[in-house]
């Protein structure tokens, strides 16, 4: 029992020390702890011209130090007057590069995501988070320097017909995504134990383009994050366009997320 307790404390300390990599709108190259489970409940939405929102339930598992997997279900009233189950997605990330030094490290990972969705296709963006069926694959690199973490990714997306709805002839089947994220640990000033509340601030750039269609956007998404006892996480974010030439549901949206982590489950 003492060994297990020590193991949990060390994992909690690790989560706190590197908490500025827990980006709100993107995934870093780093993975969650081996044999740990994370549960996320997220709500995002917009208020113009009327209030619409989407809720997702996500379960994450750290299969090994190099591999983690996610499974997510989506429900929203984006396409109907009431909330309904839209479908789900699976995500896997494999870390292939790890360079460590004192108060610093560099990570590289490849990822893949696949979704099956039953909504009509009204928008030009290929979005696998409740709007489109399809797959995405890409690469992400993350650099931690003391209290600052920087991350960048690029990816390719391909959209399929949704369960009961085809992609319109005027819509793209392929897209390119790219992100740039920065996170900074504001509190605690000095780390003493894993019970301290962590306060992180983030600035993220989120972009996507449909090659050959002249459709693209670039959003900025500032965010604030609180981590309690190294196990419970609360995120707040709002994304808004720097420029936008694409119809989509992700424009001018808020995000609120709760996450709870269970360590050494197996």
C-alpha positions as CSV (number, residue, x, y, z in Angstrom):
1,X,0.0,0.0,0.0
2,X,2.8,2.4,0.8
3,X,4.5,1.7,-2.6
4,X,1.2,2.3,-4.4
5,X,0.6,5.6,-2.5
6,X,4.1,6.8,-3.3
7,X,3.6,5.9,-7.0
8,X,0.3,7.9,-7.1
9,X,2.0,10.9,-5.4
10,X,4.9,10.8,-7.9
11,X,2.5,10.7,-10.8
12,X,0.6,13.6,-9.4
13,X,3.8,15.6,-9.0
14,X,4.6,14.8,-12.6
15,X,1.2,16.1,-13.7
16,X,1.7,19.3,-11.8
17,X,5.3,20.0,-13.0
18,X,4.4,19.6,-16.6
19,X,0.8,20.9,-16.4
20,X,1.5,23.8,-18.8
21,X,1.5,21.1,-21.6
22,X,-2.2,20.2,-20.9
23,X,-3.5,22.4,-23.7
24,X,-7.2,23.2,-23.9
25,X,-7.8,23.1,-27.6
26,X,-5.0,20.8,-28.8
27,X,-3.1,17.7,-27.8
28,X,0.6,17.9,-27.0
29,X,3.2,15.3,-28.0
30,X,3.5,14.1,-24.4
31,X,1.3,11.3,-23.2
32,X,-0.6,10.7,-20.0
33,X,0.8,8.3,-17.4
34,X,0.9,4.6,-18.2
35,X,-2.1,2.6,-17.0
36,X,-4.0,5.8,-16.1
37,X,-7.5,6.8,-17.1
38,X,-8.9,10.2,-17.8
39,X,-12.5,11.2,-18.0
40,X,-13.5,14.5,-19.7
41,X,-16.9,16.2,-19.8
42,X,-16.9,19.1,-22.2
43,X,-19.4,21.7,-23.4
44,X,-18.9,24.2,-26.2
45,X,-21.3,26.4,-28.1
46,X,-22.1,29.8,-29.5
47,X,-24.8,32.5,-29.0
48,X,-25.3,34.0,-32.4
49,X,-27.9,34.1,-33.8
50,X,-29.3,31.8,-31.1
51,X,-27.7,29.7,-28.4
52,X,-26.5,26.3,-29.6
53,X,-24.2,23.9,-27.7
54,X,-22.4,20.5,-28.0
55,X,-21.5,18.2,-25.2
56,X,-18.9,15.5,-25.4
57,X,-17.9,12.6,-23.1
58,X,-14.3,11.4,-23.6
59,X,-12.4,8.6,-22.0
60,X,-8.6,8.5,-22.3
61,X,-6.3,5.6,-21.5
62,X,-2.5,5.6,-21.2
63,X,-1.6,2.2,-22.7
64,X,2.1,2.7,-22.3
65,X,4.7,5.5,-22.0
66,X,4.5,5.9,-25.8
67,X,0.9,5.1,-26.6
68,X,-2.4,6.6,-25.5
69,X,-6.0,6.2,-26.9
70,X,-9.2,8.3,-26.6
71,X,-12.9,7.5,-27.2
72,X,-15.5,10.2,-27.5
73,X,-19.3,10.6,-27.8
74,X,-20.9,13.8,-29.1
75,X,-24.4,15.2,-28.6
76,X,-25.7,18.7,-29.7
77,X,-28.6,20.8,-31.0
78,X,-26.5,22.3,-33.8
79,X,-28.6,20.6,-36.5
80,X,-31.9,20.0,-34.7
81,X,-34.0,21.9,-32.2
82,X,-33.1,19.5,-29.4
83,X,-30.0,17.7,-28.2
84,X,-29.4,14.4,-30.0
85,X,-26.5,11.8,-30.1
86,X,-24.4,12.7,-33.2
87,X,-21.9,9.9,-33.2
88,X,-18.4,9.2,-31.9
89,X,-14.7,9.2,-32.6
90,X,-11.5,7.4,-31.6
91,X,-8.0,8.9,-31.3
92,X,-4.6,7.4,-30.8
93,X,-1.2,9.0,-30.3
94,X,2.2,7.4,-30.4
95,X,5.3,9.3,-29.0
96,X,8.3,8.5,-31.1
97,X,10.8,11.1,-29.8
98,X,11.7,12.0,-26.3
99,X,14.7,14.2,-25.4
100,X,15.0,15.1,-21.7
101,X,17.2,17.5,-19.7
102,X,16.9,19.4,-16.4
103,X,13.6,21.5,-16.4
104,X,13.3,20.9,-20.1
105,X,12.3,18.3,-22.6
106,X,11.3,17.8,-26.3
107,X,8.6,15.4,-27.5
108,X,7.5,14.3,-31.0
109,X,4.4,12.1,-31.7
110,X,2.2,10.9,-34.5
111,X,-1.6,10.7,-34.2
112,X,-4.6,9.4,-36.0
113,X,-8.3,10.1,-35.4
114,X,-11.4,8.6,-37.0
115,X,-15.1,9.5,-36.5
116,X,-18.5,8.4,-37.6
117,X,-21.3,11.0,-37.4
118,X,-25.0,11.0,-38.4
119,X,-25.6,14.8,-39.0
120,X,-26.5,16.5,-42.3
121,X,-23.5,18.2,-43.9
122,X,-24.2,21.9,-44.1
123,X,-20.7,23.5,-43.5
124,X,-17.5,23.7,-45.5
125,X,-15.1,22.7,-42.6
126,X,-14.2,19.1,-42.2
127,X,-14.6,18.7,-38.4
128,X,-14.5,15.3,-36.8
129,X,-15.8,16.5,-33.5
130,X,-19.5,16.0,-34.2
131,X,-19.9,17.4,-37.7
132,X,-18.2,15.1,-40.2
133,X,-17.3,11.4,-40.6
134,X,-13.7,10.9,-41.7
135,X,-10.2,10.5,-40.5
136,X,-7.2,12.7,-39.6
137,X,-3.5,11.9,-39.2
138,X,-0.7,14.2,-38.4
139,X,2.4,14.9,-36.3
140,X,2.9,17.1,-33.2
141,X,6.1,18.4,-31.5
142,X,6.2,19.9,-28.0
143,X,9.0,21.7,-26.2
144,X,9.0,22.4,-22.4
145,X,11.3,25.1,-21.1
146,X,10.8,25.4,-17.3
147,X,7.4,27.0,-17.0
148,X,6.8,27.6,-20.7
149,X,5.5,24.9,-23.1
150,X,5.3,25.4,-26.9
151,X,3.6,23.0,-29.2
152,X,3.0,22.8,-33.0
153,X,1.1,20.3,-35.2
154,X,0.1,19.7,-38.8
155,X,-2.4,17.2,-40.1
156,X,-4.3,15.9,-43.1
157,X,-8.0,15.3,-42.9
158,X,-10.3,13.4,-45.2
159,X,-14.1,13.5,-45.0
160,X,-16.5,10.7,-45.7
161,X,-20.2,10.8,-46.3
162,X,-22.1,10.8,-42.9
163,X,-24.3,7.9,-41.9
164,X,-27.4,9.2,-43.7
165,X,-26.1,12.2,-45.5
166,X,-23.7,12.7,-48.4
167,X,-21.0,15.4,-48.8
168,X,-22.4,18.1,-51.1
169,X,-20.7,18.3,-54.5
170,X,-19.5,21.8,-53.7
171,X,-17.7,20.7,-50.5
172,X,-14.1,19.6,-50.1
173,X,-13.2,16.0,-49.2
174,X,-9.7,16.9,-48.1
175,X,-8.3,19.5,-45.7
176,X,-5.1,20.5,-44.0
177,X,-5.0,21.5,-40.3
178,X,-2.3,23.3,-38.3
179,X,-1.9,24.5,-34.7
180,X,0.5,26.5,-32.6
181,X,0.1,26.5,-28.8
182,X,1.8,28.1,-25.9
183,X,1.2,27.4,-22.2
184,X,2.6,29.1,-19.1
185,X,2.4,28.0,-15.5
186,X,1.5,31.0,-13.4
187,X,0.9,29.3,-10.1
188,X,2.4,28.0,-7.9
189,X,5.4,30.2,-7.9
190,X,7.3,27.5,-6.1
191,X,6.3,23.9,-6.2
192,X,6.1,22.2,-2.8
193,X,3.5,19.4,-3.0
194,X,1.0,17.9,-5.3
195,X,-2.0,19.5,-3.4
196,X,-1.2,22.9,-4.6
197,X,-3.6,24.5,-7.1
198,X,-2.0,25.0,-10.5
199,X,-3.0,28.0,-12.7
200,X,-2.0,27.8,-16.3
201,X,-2.7,30.3,-19.1
202,X,-2.7,29.5,-22.8
203,X,-2.7,31.1,-26.2
204,X,-3.5,28.8,-29.2
205,X,-3.7,29.4,-32.9
206,X,-6.0,26.9,-34.7
207,X,-6.1,26.9,-38.5
208,X,-7.5,24.8,-41.3
209,X,-7.6,25.0,-45.1
210,X,-9.4,23.2,-48.0
211,X,-6.8,23.2,-50.8
212,X,-8.2,24.1,-54.2
213,X,-11.4,25.7,-52.8
214,X,-10.1,29.0,-51.5
215,X,-11.5,28.2,-48.0
216,X,-9.5,28.7,-44.9
217,X,-9.5,30.2,-41.4
218,X,-7.1,31.0,-38.5
219,X,-8.5,31.3,-35.0
220,X,-7.0,32.5,-31.8
221,X,-8.1,30.7,-28.6
222,X,-6.9,32.1,-25.2
223,X,-7.6,29.8,-22.3
224,X,-7.3,29.5,-18.5
225,X,-6.9,26.2,-16.7
226,X,-7.0,25.2,-13.0
227,X,-5.7,21.9,-11.7
228,X,-6.7,20.7,-8.2
229,X,-4.7,18.0,-6.3
230,X,-3.1,17.1,-9.5
231,X,-6.1,14.9,-10.5
232,X,-9.0,17.3,-11.3
233,X,-8.8,19.8,-14.1
234,X,-11.1,22.7,-15.1
235,X,-10.6,24.5,-18.5
236,X,-12.1,27.7,-19.9
237,X,-11.5,28.9,-23.5
238,X,-13.0,31.1,-26.2
239,X,-11.9,31.0,-29.8
240,X,-12.5,33.7,-32.4
241,X,-11.3,34.2,-36.0
242,X,-8.3,36.2,-37.0
243,X,-9.6,35.6,-40.5
244,X,-12.2,33.3,-41.9
245,X,-13.3,32.3,-45.4
246,X,-15.1,29.1,-44.4
247,X,-18.6,28.3,-43.1
248,X,-18.4,26.2,-39.9
249,X,-19.8,25.6,-36.4
250,X,-16.5,26.3,-34.6
251,X,-16.5,30.1,-35.2
252,X,-16.8,32.3,-32.0
253,X,-17.3,29.4,-29.6
254,X,-16.8,29.1,-25.8
255,X,-15.4,25.9,-24.2
256,X,-15.8,24.6,-20.7
257,X,-14.3,21.2,-19.7
258,X,-14.0,19.1,-16.5
259,X,-11.4,16.3,-16.4
260,X,-10.7,13.7,-13.7
261,X,-7.7,11.4,-13.8
262,X,-7.3,8.0,-12.2
263,X,-3.7,6.8,-11.8
264,X,-2.3,3.3,-11.7
265,X,-5.7,1.7,-12.5
266,X,-4.3,-1.6,-13.7
